[in-house]
Amino acid sequence: MRKRPPALLSQVLAINTLLIAGTVFAASVAARLDLTSGEGLNQFLIVCLAIFATVLANGLVLRRRFKPLEQLVETMDRVDLTVPGVRANPARDEPAEVQVLREAFNGMLDRLEAERAGAASAVLRAQEEERARIARDLHDEVNQALTAILLRLQASAGDAPAELAAELDETRALAQQAMGELLKLARELRPTALDDHGLVPALRSQVTEFGRRPGITAHFETDDDLPELSPDEQLVVYRIAQESLSNVARHADASTVTVSLARADDDAHIRLRVADDGVGLRTPSAAPGTGLGLAGMRERALLAGGRLDVRCGERDGAGTIVELAL
């Protein structure tokens, strides 16, 4: 393991101590201080005390002058691009060099966060465009092919022998089921309800559809007067709710899930909350960052300038709460 070099404050203090001691020693030699006599010994002790006091005062002054630099280093260690907004604040009695370094560091963070947001926006926009293209292909091509198959089966059923009628009816029912699943998948890929009716009706429809699953009850709650959201923000809220419900279905083993959309405490933005009563985050398969799509959800939250919080339920750690604050 590579040895860590000494701190800059220690190096400067050590050099100053050597310079002070060397200067006093040279002055003592030049003055021909006699250490054999009592008066000379007293003078030497006074000189040593003066050196000690000078070094101590020097250390206190240097520590105070280096404190803004230490605060800047602490801020650098604390910075996390997944939690934007952390900046180095000006310190008291900040030297000009530290001020320049702090402003350069904050400017670098501004550029990094802007580039990260731009890259995330481009990636997510490309994903949505690809989802929309696949949804159109499923609806226009595959769905039409299944419709043609149904028509052929229906036409064949009229002329088929009686012993084949039941088999043709079963095949037609399977084709109709495949069409239903296909249309459901197309709606999940591109939420037409969001485009046609807005965020609240789209979320209500999504939760209602999720509540039709056997063994689970889903509730949707919302405030009457919500702030206006941009199309990108609405899409982020919808996708995070969709991914959260998908995680509940795959991993939570829950019987109840509640999706709420309300104003935040500051009365300026909104808060999406998805809570279930399932197994929570206590199992390894349900831990954050292990394939639950949390990375994509956090990226979407950052894209909209929001914050995503995933934690255990409020009752004995049971269940999971996913909360998006814009």
C-alpha positions as CSV (number, residue, x, y, z in Angstrom):
1,M,0.0,0.0,0.0
2,R,1.4,3.4,-1.0
3,K,2.3,5.6,1.9
4,R,0.3,8.7,2.1
5,P,2.4,11.9,2.0
6,P,2.3,14.3,5.0
7,A,-0.3,17.1,5.0
8,L,0.6,20.5,3.5
9,L,0.1,22.2,6.9
10,S,2.6,19.8,8.6
11,Q,5.1,20.3,5.8
12,V,5.0,24.1,6.0
13,L,5.1,24.1,9.8
14,A,8.1,21.7,9.8
15,I,10.0,23.9,7.3
16,N,9.2,27.1,9.3
17,T,10.3,25.4,12.5
18,L,13.6,24.4,10.9
19,L,14.1,27.9,9.6
20,I,13.4,29.5,13.0
21,A,15.6,27.1,14.9
22,G,18.4,27.5,12.3
23,T,18.2,31.2,12.4
24,V,18.3,31.4,16.2
25,F,21.2,28.8,16.3
26,A,23.2,30.8,13.8
27,A,22.6,34.0,15.8
28,S,23.7,32.2,19.0
29,V,26.9,31.1,17.4
30,A,27.5,34.6,16.0
31,A,26.9,36.1,19.4
32,R,29.3,33.5,21.0
33,L,26.8,32.5,23.7
34,D,28.6,30.9,26.6
35,L,26.6,27.9,27.9
36,T,29.0,27.2,30.7
37,S,28.1,30.2,32.7
38,G,24.7,30.6,34.5
39,E,23.9,33.8,32.7
40,G,24.6,32.2,29.3
41,L,22.5,29.1,30.2
42,N,19.6,31.3,31.2
43,Q,19.8,33.2,27.9
44,F,19.8,29.8,26.0
45,L,16.7,28.7,27.9
46,I,15.0,32.0,27.1
47,V,15.9,31.5,23.4
48,C,14.5,28.0,23.4
49,L,11.2,29.2,25.0
50,A,11.1,31.9,22.4
51,I,11.5,29.3,19.6
52,F,8.8,27.2,21.1
53,A,6.4,30.2,21.4
54,T,7.1,31.3,17.9
55,V,6.5,27.8,16.5
56,L,3.3,27.5,18.4
57,A,2.0,30.8,17.2
58,N,3.1,30.0,13.7
59,G,1.2,26.7,13.9
60,L,-2.0,28.4,15.1
61,V,-1.8,31.0,12.3
62,L,-1.1,28.4,9.7
63,R,-4.0,26.2,10.8
64,R,-6.4,29.1,10.6
65,R,-5.1,30.1,7.2
66,F,-5.4,26.5,5.9
67,K,-8.8,25.9,7.3
68,P,-10.7,27.2,4.2
69,L,-8.6,24.8,2.1
70,E,-9.5,21.9,4.4
71,Q,-13.2,22.8,4.2
72,L,-12.9,22.8,0.4
73,V,-11.3,19.3,0.5
74,E,-14.2,18.0,2.7
75,T,-16.7,19.3,0.2
76,M,-14.9,17.6,-2.6
77,D,-15.0,14.3,-0.7
78,R,-18.8,14.8,-0.1
79,V,-19.7,15.5,-3.7
80,D,-21.9,12.9,-5.4
81,L,-23.2,13.5,-8.9
82,T,-26.3,11.4,-8.2
83,V,-27.2,14.1,-5.6
84,P,-26.8,17.4,-7.5
85,G,-26.6,20.8,-5.9
86,V,-23.7,20.3,-3.5
87,R,-21.3,23.3,-3.7
88,A,-18.3,24.6,-1.8
89,N,-19.4,27.7,0.1
90,P,-17.0,30.6,0.8
91,A,-15.2,30.4,4.1
92,R,-14.4,33.1,6.6
93,D,-11.1,34.9,5.9
94,E,-10.8,32.9,2.6
95,P,-7.4,33.6,0.8
96,A,-7.6,34.7,-2.8
97,E,-6.0,31.4,-4.0
98,V,-8.6,29.3,-2.2
99,Q,-11.3,31.5,-3.6
100,V,-10.1,30.9,-7.1
101,L,-9.8,27.2,-6.5
102,R,-13.3,27.1,-5.0
103,E,-14.9,29.0,-7.9
104,A,-13.1,26.7,-10.4
105,F,-14.4,23.6,-8.5
106,N,-18.0,24.9,-8.4
107,G,-17.8,25.7,-12.1
108,M,-16.5,22.2,-12.8
109,L,-19.5,20.8,-10.9
110,D,-21.9,23.0,-12.9
111,R,-20.5,21.7,-16.1
112,L,-20.5,18.0,-15.0
113,E,-24.1,18.2,-13.8
114,A,-25.2,20.0,-17.0
115,E,-23.4,17.4,-19.1
116,R,-24.8,14.5,-17.1
117,A,-28.3,15.9,-17.3
118,G,-27.9,16.4,-21.1
119,A,-26.6,12.9,-21.6
120,A,-29.4,11.4,-19.4
121,S,-32.0,13.4,-21.3
122,A,-30.7,12.2,-24.6
123,V,-30.6,8.6,-23.5
124,L,-34.0,8.6,-22.0
125,R,-35.5,10.5,-25.0
126,A,-34.0,7.8,-27.3
127,Q,-35.5,5.1,-25.1
128,E,-38.9,6.7,-25.3
129,E,-38.6,7.1,-29.1
130,E,-37.6,3.4,-29.4
131,R,-40.5,2.4,-27.1
132,A,-42.9,4.4,-29.2
133,R,-41.6,2.8,-32.4
134,I,-41.9,-0.7,-31.0
135,A,-45.4,0.1,-29.8
136,R,-46.4,1.3,-33.2
137,D,-44.9,-1.8,-34.9
138,L,-46.8,-4.1,-32.5
139,H,-50.0,-2.3,-33.0
140,D,-49.8,-1.7,-36.7
141,E,-48.0,-4.9,-37.9
142,V,-48.3,-7.7,-35.4
143,N,-51.8,-6.7,-34.4
144,Q,-52.9,-6.6,-38.0
145,A,-51.4,-10.1,-38.6
146,L,-53.3,-11.5,-35.6
147,T,-56.5,-9.8,-36.9
148,A,-56.0,-11.5,-40.2
149,I,-55.5,-14.8,-38.5
150,L,-58.7,-14.4,-36.5
151,L,-60.6,-13.6,-39.7
152,R,-59.2,-16.7,-41.4
153,L,-60.1,-18.8,-38.4
154,Q,-63.6,-17.4,-38.4
155,A,-64.0,-18.1,-42.1
156,S,-62.6,-21.6,-41.7
157,A,-64.9,-22.4,-38.8
158,G,-68.0,-21.9,-41.0
159,D,-66.9,-24.6,-43.5
160,A,-65.0,-26.9,-41.1
161,P,-66.3,-30.3,-40.0
162,A,-68.0,-30.5,-36.6
163,E,-65.1,-32.4,-35.1
164,L,-62.7,-29.4,-35.9
165,A,-65.1,-26.7,-34.7
166,A,-64.1,-26.9,-31.0
167,E,-60.4,-26.9,-31.9
168,L,-60.9,-23.8,-34.1
169,D,-62.8,-22.0,-31.4
170,E,-60.0,-22.7,-29.0
171,T,-57.4,-21.5,-31.4
172,R,-59.4,-18.3,-32.1
173,A,-59.7,-17.7,-28.3
174,L,-55.9,-18.1,-28.0
175,A,-55.4,-15.6,-30.8
176,Q,-57.8,-13.1,-29.1
177,Q,-55.9,-13.5,-25.9
178,A,-52.6,-12.9,-27.7
179,M,-54.1,-9.7,-29.2
180,G,-55.2,-8.5,-25.7
181,E,-51.7,-9.1,-24.3
182,L,-50.2,-7.4,-27.3
183,L,-52.3,-4.3,-26.9
184,K,-51.5,-4.2,-23.2
185,L,-47.8,-4.4,-23.9
186,A,-48.1,-1.6,-26.5
187,R,-49.9,0.6,-24.0
188,E,-47.1,-0.1,-21.4
189,L,-44.4,0.8,-24.0
190,R,-46.1,4.1,-24.9
191,P,-48.8,5.4,-22.6
192,T,-51.4,6.8,-24.9
193,A,-53.5,7.8,-21.9
194,L,-50.7,10.1,-20.8
195,D,-50.6,11.8,-24.2
196,D,-54.4,12.0,-24.6
197,H,-55.7,12.8,-21.0
198,G,-52.8,13.9,-18.9
199,L,-50.8,12.5,-15.9
200,V,-53.6,12.0,-13.3
201,P,-56.0,10.0,-15.5
202,A,-53.1,8.0,-16.8
203,L,-51.9,7.1,-13.3
204,R,-55.4,6.3,-12.2
205,S,-55.8,4.0,-15.2
206,Q,-52.5,2.4,-14.5
207,V,-53.3,1.7,-10.8
208,T,-56.8,0.5,-11.6
209,E,-55.3,-2.0,-14.2
210,F,-52.7,-3.1,-11.6
211,G,-55.4,-3.7,-9.0
212,R,-57.1,-6.2,-11.3
213,R,-54.3,-8.7,-10.6
214,P,-55.4,-11.5,-8.3
215,G,-54.5,-11.2,-4.6
216,I,-53.7,-7.5,-4.6
217,T,-55.6,-4.3,-3.9
218,A,-54.4,-1.0,-5.4
219,H,-55.5,2.5,-4.3
220,F,-54.8,5.8,-6.0
221,E,-54.9,9.1,-4.1
222,T,-54.3,12.6,-5.4
223,D,-54.8,16.3,-4.6
224,D,-57.4,18.3,-6.4
225,D,-55.0,21.2,-7.3
226,L,-51.6,20.0,-8.5
227,P,-49.0,22.2,-10.0
228,E,-48.4,22.2,-13.8
229,L,-45.7,19.8,-15.0
230,S,-43.9,19.8,-18.3
231,P,-44.3,16.8,-20.6
232,D,-40.9,15.4,-19.6
233,E,-41.8,15.7,-15.9
234,Q,-45.1,14.0,-16.4
235,L,-43.4,11.2,-18.3
236,V,-40.8,10.8,-15.5
237,V,-43.5,10.6,-12.8
238,Y,-45.5,8.0,-14.9
239,R,-42.5,5.8,-15.7
240,I,-41.3,5.8,-12.0
241,A,-44.8,4.8,-10.9
242,Q,-44.9,2.2,-13.6
243,E,-41.5,0.7,-12.6
244,S,-42.4,0.8,-8.9
245,L,-45.6,-1.1,-9.5
246,S,-43.7,-3.6,-11.7
247,N,-41.3,-4.1,-8.8
248,V,-44.2,-4.7,-6.4
249,A,-45.6,-7.4,-8.7
250,R,-42.3,-9.1,-9.2
251,H,-40.6,-8.9,-5.8
252,A,-42.8,-7.5,-3.0
253,D,-45.3,-10.3,-2.5
254,A,-47.7,-7.6,-1.3
255,S,-51.4,-7.6,-0.8
256,T,-52.0,-3.8,-0.8
257,V,-50.3,-1.0,-2.7
258,T,-51.1,2.7,-2.5
259,V,-50.0,5.3,-5.1
260,S,-50.4,8.9,-4.1
261,L,-49.7,12.1,-6.0
262,A,-49.7,15.3,-3.9
263,R,-48.2,18.7,-3.5
264,A,-44.9,18.8,-1.7
265,D,-44.5,20.6,1.6
266,D,-43.1,23.7,0.0
267,D,-46.4,24.0,-2.1
268,A,-44.3,24.4,-5.3
269,H,-43.8,20.9,-6.6
270,I,-45.3,17.5,-6.3
271,R,-44.5,14.2,-4.5
272,L,-45.2,10.8,-5.9
273,R,-45.4,8.0,-3.3
274,V,-45.7,4.3,-4.0
275,A,-46.1,2.2,-0.8
276,D,-46.8,-1.5,-0.4
277,D,-47.1,-4.0,2.5
278,G,-44.8,-6.6,1.1
279,V,-41.6,-8.2,2.2
280,G,-39.7,-4.9,2.0
281,L,-36.0,-4.4,1.6
282,R,-35.0,-7.1,4.2
283,T,-34.4,-9.8,1.6
284,P,-31.3,-9.8,-0.6
285,S,-33.3,-9.9,-3.8
286,A,-35.1,-6.8,-2.8
287,A,-32.1,-4.7,-1.8
288,P,-31.6,-1.4,-3.6
289,G,-29.4,-1.7,-6.6
290,T,-29.9,-5.4,-7.3
291,G,-31.9,-5.4,-10.4
292,L,-35.0,-3.6,-9.3
293,G,-34.5,-0.9,-11.9
294,L,-33.6,1.7,-9.3
295,A,-30.7,3.0,-11.4
296,G,-33.0,3.9,-14.2
297,M,-35.5,5.4,-11.8
298,R,-32.9,7.6,-10.3
299,E,-31.7,8.7,-13.7
300,R,-35.2,9.7,-14.6
301,A,-35.6,11.6,-11.3
302,L,-32.4,13.5,-12.0
303,L,-33.5,14.3,-15.5
304,A,-36.6,16.1,-14.1
305,G,-34.5,17.8,-11.3
306,G,-36.0,15.6,-8.7
307,R,-34.9,13.2,-5.9
308,L,-35.8,9.5,-5.5
309,D,-35.9,8.0,-2.1
310,V,-36.4,4.2,-1.5
311,R,-36.8,3.0,2.1
312,C,-38.4,0.4,4.2
313,G,-42.1,0.7,5.3
314,E,-43.1,2.7,8.3
315,R,-44.5,-0.3,10.3
316,D,-41.7,-2.5,11.7
317,G,-39.8,-2.2,8.4
318,A,-42.4,-4.2,6.5
319,G,-43.1,-3.1,2.9
320,T,-41.3,-0.6,0.7
321,I,-41.8,3.1,0.1
322,V,-40.7,4.7,-3.2
323,E,-40.9,8.4,-3.1
324,L,-40.2,10.9,-5.9
325,A,-40.0,14.6,-5.0
326,L,-39.8,17.1,-7.9
